[in-house]
Amino acid sequence: MTNPKQLYEDRCKELEIKPNSALLELLPTSDVGMSKLDLSNNMVGLKGLVPVLDVVKACKEIRSFSVSDNQLTSPAAKEVGTRLTGHPTLTSLDISKNHL
């Protein structure tokens, strides 16, 4: 994958959800050197989380991912675990301050 921003926009379109404007500002146009994604306090929600997880899963250099303080619930946490299990480089995952 070479373009996290484009992947996110494409997945949002496929899922018929509006892209998170704050996230669009954070995502680079290349995954080269993308070692961290911090979405703390962005109110992503379960539906909005799915395309984000697709981006994280596709980024082979990412080591740290945070969705802290997003009012996520247990189904969202389960989705995170299901989609990111076995990621080759992800070593830090922060899902704190959610409604789990």
Buried (B, 14 or more C-beta within 10 A) or exposed (E): BEBBBEBBBBBBEEEEBEBBEEBEEBBEEEBEEBEEBEBEBBEBBBEBBBBBBBBBBBBEEBBBBBBBBBBBEEEBBEBBEEBBEEBEEBEEBBBEBBEE
